[in-house]
Amino acid sequence: MPSRKMVKGPIGILIFNDEFNHIKFVTEVISQTFGYHPTQAFQCANLIHEKGSYLVKSFPYKELSKAQLIRDLLVNSGLVVKIIPL
């Protein structure tokens, strides 16, 4: 049986809406974590609020450890976050 080669494609950081964090706080965390302009960070936070979740950043698979560190930072800030394959 031929072996299957795993494709390690891009990954993304998905932030979920929750009942605990105010949009202003989420905006500040996104801006500080990713270096986004406050307007861009607010747009992300607003989409999280409206759609229930939003993909705020994507990475090549080789940067998985960087994405995991960022995820941990966001989780420690109180956000609900998941790394997903794209």
Secondary structure, 3 states (H helix, E strand, C coil): CCCCCCCCCCEEEEEECCCCCCHHHHHHHHHHHHCCCHHHHHHHHHHHHHHCEEEEEEECHHHHHHHHHHHHHHHHCCCEEEEEEC
